[in-house]
Amino acid sequence: MADTTDPRLTPLAASLPATVPFVGPETMERQRGTPFAARLGANESAFGPSPRAIAALRDATPEMWQYADPEAHDLRHAMAAHHGIAPAHIMLGEGIDALLGNLVRLLIAPGDAVVTSAGAYPTFNYHVTGFGGTLHMVPYAGDHEDPAALIARAAEVGAKLIYLANPDNPMGSHHPATTIQTMIDAVPDGCLLILDEAYVDLAPDGTAPALDPTSTSVIRMRTFSKAHGLAGLRIGYAIGPAPLIAAFERVRNHFGVNRAAQVAALAALADPDWLPHVRAQVVDSRAALSRIAADNGLTALPSATNFVTIDCGQDGAFARRVLTALLDHGIFARMPGVPPHDRCIRITCGPADAMAAFAAALPRALAAAQD
Amino acid sequence: MADTTDPRLTPLAASLPATVPFVGPETMERQRGTPFAARLGANESAFGPSPRAIAALRDATPEMWQYADPEAHDLRHAMAAHHGIAPAHIMLGEGIDALLGNLVRLLIAPGDAVVTSAGAYPTFNYHVTGFGGTLHMVPYAGDHEDPAALIARAAEVGAKLIYLANPDNPMGSHHPATTIQTMIDAVPDGCLLILDEAYVDLAPDGTAPALDPTSTSVIRMRTFSKAHGLAGLRIGYAIGPAPLIAAFERVRNHFGVNRAAQVAALAALADPDWLPHVRAQVVDSRAALSRIAADNGLTALPSATNFVTIDCGQDGAFARRVLTALLDHGIFARMPGVPPHDRCIRITCGPADAMAAFAAALPRALAAAQD
């Protein structure tokens, strides 16, 4: 691919990094010449979607010639009933990623201040940079994001947006609802908290504050990609105050949430049994990952998500060698990018065969990393 | 929905229209309280996708827990082979709509000039306005877009983008490849022609100029939504010079082209028989629509697309009454928005039962419109 830059780009676009920021596991597989034995790097749900969602999608395949409803009326109303809120508080998008992009576009002009945690979700940072915002990074407090420090920095720099994921990715930690509610109540005037709850369906009871979609201080992000097992279809949603939700209509790709996603998500939402099933599987898998870590002299951090972050006990260079060796041994995994969290590797929960593949590969990866 | 505006929007976002710009047929069905008998308003392909695409999608449903390949490697390489060009010249997106949005974002800063035809694709205008560009409208020449006038206006206003659809929507007209090549050769320095070829698979041979993806004057837009019958899955693509194609990596939603779309499009591309089948069906349907128009004393315009634009023989107010009456009689259709083209209604091709429903409704709609 040519590495020259098109001279017609806007000054902002020309200033953005030219490298591809997100490399998928398929690219790694092509580079290594063979598929991974276990796909444990993207926090997908290998427990799959609800059988009802699969059946609904199969039944709907002949209808894919029709554009989807741009209002996603049936799904949005079902979600509103599910959450006990009005549909005007819900906006769907092509995954949380697309919603974050549109939200940043709506609120961030070049030079506007945005506060997030150093090492938190890189796609959010990508969007902020992409619209010319200025990122202010707050360190984690240990292995937790630091709500009070995020609020303090936002007040100090006059931020328009604060990003916090609860539970957190990549550390798997979480704050209880009371802590998050205190944070919401402290959001400065003129600022908005993005509360990314992609993993909240997998967290302990008491992690999510009660929904109050009339609050103008916070917008909540949820997804069908994690516990619901529909990552490949791209559907997430935002819950927030009606005027902010309505503002998405000014910039979004109105026909972007595809018909397969709407059909499958509606069926998934109507299945009361699947999330409890997935939660039980995830609890088992977290325990398996903790045991595997302990068997190899490593420490698994507590997790409120469908992944376990494992402290490799040394520095970032060592953990990076462990990760590389895992990849060489057929395990797709990832790791935190920023010290001191880069002492860890991050392993997605999965069924027994995937756990067994990881258990077999880890000792060999550790041996290779010691060399 | 609250109609107040969130005070935190950027000045640009606050300046954008607050109304929902695109109303889907499902919304109209909810308003009328009953489904349409025939869905002939969105230029979807009621002939459906290739049976191979349907089968591939059904087989892939259990895999929807996996994010799709953000590079869409297999599909992009298959498309490159299909078109006889290198993969570096192809960018996939969530429909042409998403590609237009990203392209405008890359090239248009507030105040930059953009040239299009008055009455052409409104979603393109939506994106230009959304990024603060200034739209310059050129009238059609009769029922055709006017390539020479578009080029002249672009030179006059120093446009960074020109938009032309060939074949055209909403008029169904087309220019031969030689005319379009002359236009490409005349694009001013510093300007880019967006050649929207969404309908080109349905046009006569000799409509598309030969692909020359090294040309920096043009980017071509194609889609699986029209002839391929996969509108609901949202997948389109751009063909252009490698540095411009690479620039999309700076702003796009990398995981946005969903797995269902990639699977179905790959299977559709591998079926050599489906497009000829669809083309034959569309030819039959165009003839049926022309007959129905003539039977009612109206004139069908020549069409190079999967829709027929019918001149209702009077002014815009009359055609609007015809359209409203058609909707009342269960026919979802649309019409051009700008005079003098708003003397017409626009009817999508479809199978015999849909044509029969339109044939039954049109005389009643015309009678109602005369009142």
Interface residues (C-beta under 8 A of the other chain):
Chain A: M1 A2 D3 T4 T5 D6 P7 R8 L9 T10 P11 L12 A13 L16 P17 A18 T19 V20 P21 F22 V23 G24 E26 T27 R30 R39 A42 E44 S45 A46 F47 G48 P49 A53 I54 L57 R58 T61 P62 E63 M64 W65 Q66 Y67 A68 D69 P70 E71 H73 A88 E94 G95 D97 A98 G101 R105 L106 L107 I108 A109 D112 G130 K160 G190 C191 L192 T216 S225 G229 L230 A231 G232 L233 R234 P241 A242 P243 L244 I245 A246 A247 E249 R250 V251 N253 H254 F255 G256 N258 R259 A260 A261 A264
Chain B: M1 A2 D3 T4 T5 D6 P7 R8 L9 T10 P11 L12 A13 L16 P17 A18 T19 V20 P21 F22 V23 G24 E26 T27 R30 R39 A42 E44 S45 A46 F47 G48 P49 A53 I54 L57 R58 T61 P62 E63 M64 W65 Q66 Y67 A68 D69 P70 E71 H73 A88 E94 G95 D97 A98 G101 R105 L106 L107 I108 A109 D112 G130 K160 G190 C191 L192 T216 S225 G229 L230 A231 G232 L233 R234 P241 A242 P243 L244 I245 A246 A247 E249 R250 V251 N253 H254 F255 G256 N258 R259 A260 A261 A264
